[in-house]
């Protein structure tokens, strides 16, 4: 294959970017610094279309900023989460996912549900091009750096809490996304581009709306790491016990995983909750109790919720 000129697309790899076939150093922990917590919520917490109030949702979306004001400290920003209570359809449903086709079918069958694709997968594709095609290494690593810059700009926007600083960070992020789209289209228009480069750009264009969903929805992450971590226990378990032998058992497994992960999301002790519920079923003659409110995390009273949080370990394996 003849050498293809990639003028304007190639970039020298800087010593600050991850090098091909090298192991990343990971995040630097600064847990020794004092923390200043800052809670951020929506005012008012309600649907912007119909005015129906949101309900509090467990957990927060957190990020940290290192600040130095005479002495260094960590500013921990906790953004409150809410659960929609209305059915007006103005607030879209969003799935944080990889490029598995089943998610695309679900989105087609359920209007209003969109997919937020994972940039980590797109970055991995660029790294594979760099590793497998040495002549395209500089070009592919330039895209890796551009994706890394998007992660950085998104983090800067997330850390910006004041109106003017947030607007500036948002404008800079949108400008970078637009520049990436223009470069993608310019690359696709170059008929001399090698097939691996063209396929990478075609994939980028095909998934573009889902990859850029985070731009208009600041609470969305750019990757689906959190969703994949939540699925890890069912996936590993499926391999260990060879899946389900029938449709009903697969349905039961999916139901139990959904129940237990919901309980975990609310910070309850899964073993205590399940034991309490099964005891209530036994006392009711082997049937579900008539009153379900004591077992629904969002409906139970504060005292009962605190009792079911005893010995709860966030992120602990409940399998």
DRENNU-334789 format. One record per residue (C-alpha): x, y, z; residue in three letters; residue number from 1. Coordinates in steps of 0.001 Angstrom, whole numbers, plus 500000, padded with zeros to 6 digits. Example, Ala and Ser with C-alpha at 12.3 -4.5 7.8 and 13.67 -1.06 7.14 Angstrom:
! DRENNU-334789
     px     py     pz fimi tiba
 512300 495500 507800  ala    1
 513670 498940 507140  ser    2
***
This chain:
! DRENNU-334789
     px     py     pz fimi tiba
 500000 500000 500000  unk    1
 501388 503382 499049  unk    2
 502000 505975 501703  unk    3
 499068 508374 502015  unk    4
 499609 512040 502795  unk    5
 497623 512973 505875  unk    6
 498308 516689 505830  unk    7
 496434 518540 508514  unk    8
 495401 515308 510201  unk    9
 498632 513928 511588  unk   10
 500019 515210 514847  unk   11
 503096 514349 516805  unk   12
 502404 512394 519939  unk   13
 503190 514520 522959  unk   14
 504970 513088 526021  unk   15
 501802 513836 528017  unk   16
 499551 511535 526004  unk   17
 499267 507788 526419  unk   18
 501715 506047 524115  unk   19
 500792 502994 522017  unk   20
 501260 499665 523807  unk   21
 502036 501456 527074  unk   22
 500271 500997 530381  unk   23
 498448 503998 531820  unk   24
 499439 505361 535222  unk   25
 495842 505693 536434  unk   26
 494392 508487 538527  unk   27
 496433 510249 541190  unk   28
 494600 510065 544520  unk   29
 494713 513120 546766  unk   30
 492657 511712 549619  unk   31
 495023 513286 552156  unk   32
 493745 516789 551363  unk   33
 490881 518274 553406  unk   34
 487484 518325 551688  unk   35
 484958 521122 551266  unk   36
 481621 519656 550231  unk   37
 479216 521573 548015  unk   38
 475675 520295 547334  unk   39
 474080 521393 544059  unk   40
 470414 520815 543238  unk   41
 467793 521870 540698  unk   42
 465717 524901 541647  unk   43
 462881 524137 541453  unk   44
 463088 520314 541117  unk   45
 460245 519805 538668  unk   46
 459484 518957 535039  unk   47
 460110 522014 532883  unk   48
 457136 521161 530640  unk   49
 454250 520200 532939  unk   50
 455527 521428 536319  unk   51
 455171 518040 538045  unk   52
 457612 517799 540944  unk   53
 460576 515425 540901  unk   54
 461169 513007 543758  unk   55
 464565 512709 545395  unk   56
 466653 509910 543875  unk   57
 469340 508148 545904  unk   58
 472985 509060 545491  unk   59
 474663 512034 543875  unk   60
 476772 512674 540762  unk   61
 480116 513802 542162  unk   62
 483262 515405 540847  unk   63
 486285 516945 542526  unk   64
 488262 520111 541880  unk   65
 491673 520773 543435  unk   66
 491804 524345 544702  unk   67
 494674 526198 546337  unk   68
 493808 529196 548526  unk   69
 496861 529563 550691  unk   70
 496590 525831 551263  unk   71
 495391 523034 549012  unk   72
 492023 521372 549492  unk   73
 489554 519297 547511  unk   74
 486195 520854 546584  unk   75
 483735 517959 546388  unk   76
 480684 518906 544305  unk   77
 477648 516689 544841  unk   78
 474840 517138 542315  unk   79
 471463 515923 543549  unk   80
 469604 513341 541481  unk   81
 465851 513179 540942  unk   82
 463233 510730 539740  unk   83
 460591 511962 537301  unk   84
 456998 511471 538532  unk   85
 455092 512763 535500  unk   86
 454211 511022 532266  unk   87
 454119 514006 529921  unk   88
 457009 512646 527844  unk   89
 458896 515945 527751  unk   90
 461857 514522 529646  unk   91
 463585 511886 527482  unk   92
 464793 508511 528641  unk   93
 468496 507968 528016  unk   94
 470390 504659 528007  unk   95
 474113 504819 528759  unk   96
 475406 501932 526670  unk   97
 477952 500496 524302  unk   98
 477207 499823 520635  unk   99
 475278 496578 521159  unk  100
 472493 496472 518566  unk  101
 469803 495495 521061  unk  102
 469941 498988 522574  unk  103
 469376 500533 519142  unk  104
 466319 498327 518584  unk  105
 464956 499287 522009  unk  106
 465361 502958 521103  unk  107
 463488 502456 517815  unk  108
 460631 500623 519524  unk  109
 460317 503221 522282  unk  110
 460144 506777 520890  unk  111
 461688 509299 523243  unk  112
 464375 506896 524446  unk  113
 467839 507788 523173  unk  114
 471230 506132 523568  unk  115
 474305 507796 525025  unk  116
 477230 505958 523456  unk  117
 480564 505370 525178  unk  118
 483574 507452 524093  unk  119
 485932 504942 525736  unk  120
 484960 502419 523056  unk  121
 485591 504969 520318  unk  122
 488980 505756 521826  unk  123
 489822 502052 521937  unk  124
 489045 501777 518223  unk  125
 491524 504588 517487  unk  126
 494191 502876 519588  unk  127
 493638 499623 517680  unk  128
 494172 501456 514390  unk  129
 497393 502951 515765  unk  130
 498651 499556 516947  unk  131
 497640 497541 513871  unk  132
 498615 500040 511156  unk  133
 501965 501757 511828  unk  134
 501561 504158 508881  unk  135
 498401 505511 510515  unk  136
 499823 505689 514027  unk  137
 500297 509479 514191  unk  138
 496893 510104 512644  unk  139
 495110 507705 515011  unk  140
 496934 509034 518087  unk  141
 495837 512544 517101  unk  142
 492239 511317 517448  unk  143
 493068 509718 520792  unk  144
 494348 513102 521978  unk  145
 491234 514849 520663  unk  146
 488985 512436 522547  unk  147
 491066 512994 525684  unk  148
 490596 516733 525244  unk  149
 486814 516226 525104  unk  150
 486928 514358 528431  unk  151
 488929 517245 529888  unk  152
 486547 519926 528597  unk  153
 483538 518010 529853  unk  154
 485156 517771 533302  unk  155
 485833 521529 533247  unk  156
 482178 522225 532445  unk  157
 481028 519881 535207  unk  158
 483273 521659 537709  unk  159
 481962 525094 536692  unk  160
 479073 525982 539009  unk  161
 478639 529726 538428  unk  162
 476649 531049 535488  unk  163
 479377 532924 533636  unk  164
 482103 530312 534130  unk  165
 479696 527519 533163  unk  166
 478651 529323 529975  unk  167
 482303 529789 528958  unk  168
 483140 526129 529638  unk  169
 480027 524980 527772  unk  170
 480912 527147 524762  unk  171
 484454 525781 524659  unk  172
 483174 522181 524813  unk  173
 480631 522731 522012  unk  174
 483301 524384 519873  unk  175
 485589 521344 520285  unk  176
 482738 518955 519389  unk  177
 481952 520963 516260  unk  178
 485618 521028 515226  unk  179
 485786 517257 515639  unk  180
 482690 516794 513447  unk  181
 484175 518998 510723  unk  182
 487472 517103 510781  unk  183
 485587 513797 510625  unk  184
 483659 514907 507524  unk  185
 486824 516262 505906  unk  186
 488534 512926 506463  unk  187
 485608 510979 505003  unk  188
 485664 513214 501912  unk  189
 489296 512242 501270  unk  190
 488974 509243 498935  unk  191
 492675 508464 499360  unk  192
 492245 507578 503043  unk  193
 493144 503958 503899  unk  194
 490254 501649 504785  unk  195
 491019 501414 508542  unk  196
 490891 505215 508857  unk  197
 487712 505479 506796  unk  198
 485981 502766 508841  unk  199
 486909 504544 512075  unk  200
 485398 507798 510774  unk  201
 482289 506021 509462  unk  202
 481709 504506 512891  unk  203
 482200 507919 514482  unk  204
 479610 509473 512156  unk  205
 477100 506628 512560  unk  206
 477152 506886 516373  unk  207
 477615 510676 516503  unk  208
 474193 511628 517891  unk  209
 474610 509188 520769  unk  210
 478245 510092 521361  unk  211
 477341 513775 521711  unk  212
 474241 513307 523903  unk  213
 476316 514476 526875  unk  214
 476647 517942 525320  unk  215
 472948 518799 525833  unk  216
 472624 516659 528983  unk  217
 475458 517720 531326  unk  218
 474630 515033 533915  unk  219
 475508 512277 531422  unk  220
 479006 510776 531573  unk  221
 481018 510356 528372  unk  222
 481482 506638 528975  unk  223
 479300 503803 530208  unk  224
 481783 502523 532811  unk  225
 479294 502913 535659  unk  226
 476612 500969 533761  unk  227
 479052 498184 532885  unk  228
 480228 497904 536497  unk  229
 476593 497492 537561  unk  230
 476189 494644 535049  unk  231
 479409 492873 536016  unk  232
 477907 490623 538702  unk  233
 475124 489210 536432  unk  234
 477577 488709 533562  unk  235
 480188 486913 535672  unk  236
 477458 484901 537378  unk  237
 475999 483838 534033  unk  238
 479366 482366 533063  unk  239
 479796 480656 536430  unk  240
 476416 478930 536522  unk  241
 476078 478494 532733  unk  242
 473167 480878 532314  unk  243
 469500 479984 532709  unk  244
 468060 476687 531537  unk  245
 464610 478018 530649  unk  246
 462762 481248 529841  unk  247
 461060 481460 533229  unk  248
 464345 481089 535115  unk  249
 465965 483785 532958  unk  250
 463010 486075 533721  unk  251
 463319 485325 537452  unk  252
 467061 486051 537383  unk  253
 466500 489393 535599  unk  254
 463798 490345 538117  unk  255
 465984 489497 541118  unk  256
 468975 491385 539733  unk  257
 466762 494429 539138  unk  258
 465321 494234 542651  unk  259
 468636 493809 544436  unk  260
 470431 496495 542430  unk  261
 467570 498912 543135  unk  262
 467872 498147 546838  unk  263
 471633 498678 546633  unk  264
 471137 501970 544791  unk  265
 469126 503227 547749  unk  266
 471930 502251 550115  unk  267
 470036 499420 551844  unk  268
 471491 496144 553050  unk  269
 470323 493674 550401  unk  270
 470459 490653 552742  unk  271
 468401 492370 555441  unk  272
 465849 493614 552912  unk  273
 465413 490237 551200  unk  274
 465235 488339 554519  unk  275
 462608 490778 555800  unk  276
 460529 490481 552635  unk  277
 460652 486677 552487  unk  278
 459702 486496 556176  unk  279
 456672 488685 555457  unk  280
 455723 486347 552586  unk  281
 455997 483308 554871  unk  282
 453789 484962 557504  unk  283
 451244 485725 554774  unk  284
 450850 482087 553783  unk  285
 453489 482067 551060  unk  286
 452032 485081 549257  unk  287
 453291 488618 548771  unk  288
 452274 490900 551654  unk  289
 449280 493106 550996  unk  290
 451126 496267 552027  unk  291
 454232 496770 549867  unk  292
 455141 500271 551046  unk  293
 457418 498959 553856  unk  294
 459537 497234 551177  unk  295
 459723 500036 548589  unk  296
 462770 502231 549351  unk  297
 461057 505416 548112  unk  298
 457848 504696 550078  unk  299
 459159 503401 553441  unk  300
 459563 505814 556349  unk  301
 462915 507259 557390  unk  302
 463259 505066 560481  unk  303
 462739 501829 558557  unk  304
 465094 502941 555803  unk  305
 467787 503664 558399  unk  306
 467280 500213 559975  unk  307
 467686 498489 556593  unk  308
 470897 500410 555956  unk  309
 472631 498686 558872  unk  310
 475970 497142 557892  unk  311
 475499 498263 554285  unk  312
 478795 498467 552369  unk  313
 478554 500688 549266  unk  314
 479555 498741 546188  unk  315
 479806 495445 548081  unk  316
 479094 492280 546122  unk  317
 475580 491053 546841  unk  318
 475835 487823 544882  unk  319
***
